[in-house]
Amino acid sequence: MKKFLVLASFLLLTASAFPVRAEEETRTLRIIATSDLHGKFMPWDYALNAESPSGSMVQLSSAISEYRDDSTLLVDAGDTIQENSAEIFLDSEDPHPMTQAINALNYDVWVTGNHEYNYSMDVVRKTISDMKCKVLTGNVYGGNNEPIADGSTM
């Protein structure tokens, strides 16, 4: 099995670190990456009270289901829970709707974006704990001087 190193801010595929032997199967890896979803669960802009066809979790789910297969890595690069009136869900004990969508679409990796930190660290920790996928973030430490999430994963 080929291994991939996923870092908090980018994906690094290192062929030299994981040499392929002649008897190993060669496979193609498809990476589907999303970013800056900014609370767009439905294709609607709540501030304008109008349809917004520029991308939402509902629209992405169709594309993801069409293109995803066993050789796909699905990654989101953050800025997920802020904007488009998504802030109204931050105080709920339930997972944020955007977190629920990421979980429902079976993302492999979610990386915190800068706008996740617009709120308290409690909100960031709750968002991380509600994610079912691997969460990555780099250089962010909690009160105990421990990273709040891993900086990389294999």
Secondary structure, 3 states (H helix, E strand, C coil): CCCCEEECCCEECCCCCCCCCCCCCCCCCEEEEECCCCCCCCCEECCCCEECCCCCHHHHHHHHHHHCCCCEEEEECCCCCCCCCHHHHCCCCCCCHHHHHHHHCCCCEEECCHHHHHCCHHHHHHHHHHCCCEEECCCCECCCCCECCECEEC
